[in-house]
Amino acid sequence: MKIKYSDEADVLVIEFKEGTPVDSIDLKEGIILHLDGKGLPLEMEILDASGVVSMDEFNIMIPTRAGKEFHARGVIRNIRLADLTSWGTSFNN
């Protein structure tokens, strides 16, 4: 998963997996879900993101799978957007 933010465009993109979008659904004005050829979500795009999402801080918890259950490892990263550079910042799981 990758999370990208453009301060200049005020757009937040959450990429769930790589692929080529072939369709999209407007979930709400300014929130777009891009789908692959099978109709599965590839990414979500949030326009005018600073008005929709708290832009002060991201808290990301990355779970791991052990057997068939998910166990949180307690990995939390607190990142202030002011410390990041636009469009080059990705969090890969």
NORQUICOR-V939129 format. One record per pair of residues at least 4 apart in sequence whose ideal C-beta (glycine too) atoms are under 7 Angstrom apart, sorted by the first residue. I is the first residue (numbers start at 1). J is the second residue. If there is no record, write none. Layout:
# NORQUICOR-V939129
<<I	J> <I	J>>
This chain:
# NORQUICOR-V939129
<<1	15> <1	16> <1	93> <2	15> <2	90> <2	91> <2	92> <3	14> <3	90> <3	91> <4	13> <4	87> <4	89> <4	90> <5	12> <5	49> <5	81> <5	86> <5	89> <6	10> <6	11> <6	86> <6	87> <7	86> <8	86> <10	48> <10	49> <10	50> <11	45> <11	46> <11	47> <11	49> <12	46> <12	49> <12	53> <13	43> <13	45> <14	43> <14	44> <15	42> <15	43> <16	41> <16	42> <16	43> <17	42> <19	36> <19	42> <20	36> <21	34> <21	35> <21	36> <21	42> <22	35> <22	36> <22	37> <23	35> <24	32> <24	33> <24	34> <24	35> <25	33> <25	35> <26	32> <27	31> <27	33> <30	46> <30	47> <30	48> <30	52> <31	44> <31	46> <32	45> <33	41> <33	44> <34	42> <34	43> <34	45> <35	39> <35	40> <35	41> <35	42> <36	40> <36	42> <46	52> <46	53> <48	52> <49	53> <49	55> <50	55> <55	81> <56	80> <57	78> <57	79> <57	80> <58	79> <59	76> <59	78> <60	76> <60	77> <60	91> <61	72> <61	75> <61	76> <62	73> <62	75> <62	93> <63	70> <63	71> <63	72> <64	71> <64	73> <65	70> <66	71> <79	83> <79	84> <84	89> <85	89>>
